[in-house]
């Protein structure tokens, strides 16, 4: 799926002639935009395609899976949900002012402490914060937020 999508820059799909919906389900998970499947009212009817066609119940399940896959995959954009804030604030660490930092002051590493609870700038951004000037006062033992710099 990825190879075709990247090579041609178009939506890709699967013409599925397998028994069951496993192959089609995996194709959807891999990014197929279209699934082509034979449909039958009875797999035991005469003819070569009925045995590998989907009956109404199986087709209904495939449609259900097709709606479920995008929800399971989620979005590449990761954001903090409201329901996660309490946990993050309770257990994560952030950058705190180790001293009172007045407005217009260039932040040094000595002015910063890493401690919990979270709620401010994550410690991994220490290098970004150090050297910035404050645009508001930051009181000692208060989290440093992006709006402060």
C-alpha positions in Angstrom: 0.0 0.0 0.0 2.7 2.5 1.0 4.8 1.7 -2.1 1.9 2.4 -4.5 0.8 5.5 -2.6 4.3 7.0 -2.6 5.1 6.0 -6.2 1.9 7.4 -7.7 0.6 9.8 -5.1 -3.0 8.5 -5.5 -5.4 6.7 -3.2 -4.8 2.9 -3.3 -7.1 -0.1 -2.8 -7.4 -3.8 -2.9 -9.3 -6.1 -5.1 -10.0 -8.9 -2.6 -10.7 -12.4 -3.8 -9.8 -14.2 -0.5 -12.1 -16.1 1.8 -13.2 -14.0 4.8 -12.5 -10.4 5.5 -9.0 -10.7 7.2 -7.1 -9.5 4.1 -9.4 -6.6 3.4 -9.2 -5.6 7.1 -5.4 -5.6 7.0 -5.4 -3.6 3.8 -7.6 -1.0 5.5 -5.2 -0.8 8.4 -2.3 -0.3 5.9 -4.0 2.6 4.3 -6.3 1.2 1.5 -8.9 3.8 0.5 -11.0 1.3 -1.5 -11.8 -2.3 -1.0 -13.4 -4.3 -3.9 -15.2 -7.4 -2.8 -17.7 -9.7 -4.4 -21.1 -9.9 -2.7 -23.5 -12.9 -2.6 -26.6 -13.8 -0.8 -25.4 -17.4 -0.4 -21.8 -18.7 -0.6 -23.0 -22.1 -1.6 -24.7 -20.9 -4.9 -23.3 -22.2 -8.1 -20.6 -20.2 -9.8 -16.9 -19.6 -9.2 -17.1 -16.4 -7.2 -19.7 -17.2 -4.5 -17.4 -19.1 -2.3 -15.0 -16.2 -1.9 -17.7 -13.5 -1.8 -19.1 -11.8 1.3 -22.6 -12.5 2.4 -24.7 -9.7 4.0 -23.4 -10.4 7.6 -19.7 -10.5 6.5 -20.1 -7.4 4.4 -21.7 -5.6 7.4 -18.7 -6.6 9.5 -16.3 -5.3 6.9 -18.1 -2.0 6.8 -17.9 -1.8 10.6 -14.2 -2.6 10.5 -13.7 0.1 7.8 -15.2 2.7 10.2 -13.2 1.4 13.2 -9.7 1.4 11.6 -9.3 5.2 11.4 -10.4 5.5 15.0 -7.9 2.9 16.1 -5.0 4.5 14.0 -5.8 7.9 15.4 -4.2 11.1 14.2 -0.5 11.8 13.6 -1.1 15.1 15.5 -0.7 14.3 19.2 -2.3 16.7 21.7 -2.9 16.5 25.4 -6.5 15.7 26.0 -8.4 17.3 28.9 -8.8 13.9 30.6 -4.9 13.6 30.6 -4.1 16.9 32.2 -4.6 15.8 35.8 -2.3 12.8 35.3 0.4 14.9 33.5 0.3 17.6 36.2 0.5 15.0 39.0 3.3 12.8 37.7 5.3 14.7 35.1 8.0 17.3 35.7 8.4 20.8 34.2 10.7 23.8 34.4 10.2 26.0 37.5 11.7 29.3 38.4 14.4 28.6 41.0 14.5 32.3 41.9 12.2 35.3 41.2 12.9 36.2 37.5 11.9 39.8 36.6 10.5 40.9 33.3 13.1 41.5 30.6 15.7 39.3 32.4 17.7 36.8 30.3 17.1 33.3 31.7 20.2 31.3 32.8 20.3 27.6 33.7 20.9 28.6 37.4 17.5 30.3 37.4 15.7 27.1 36.5 14.7 24.0 38.5 13.2 20.8 37.2 10.4 19.5 39.5 6.8 18.4 39.7 4.0 18.6 39.3 4.0 19.3 35.6 2.0 22.0 33.9 4.8 24.2 32.5 7.4 23.8 29.8 8.8 20.3 29.7 12.5 19.8 30.8 13.5 18.7 27.3 13.1 22.3 26.2 15.6 23.6 28.7 18.0 24.6 25.9 15.3 26.6 24.2 14.4 28.5 27.4 18.0 29.3 28.5 19.0 32.6 26.9 15.5 33.8 26.3 14.3 37.1 27.9 11.1 37.0 30.0 8.2 39.1 28.9 6.6 38.9 32.4 7.7 38.3 36.0 8.0 34.7 37.0 7.8 34.1 40.8 10.1 31.6 42.5 8.7 28.1 42.6 6.2 28.8 39.8 6.2 26.8 36.5 7.7 28.5 33.5 5.3 28.7 30.7 5.7 29.5 27.0 3.8 32.7 27.6 6.6 33.9 29.9 9.3 34.0 27.3 
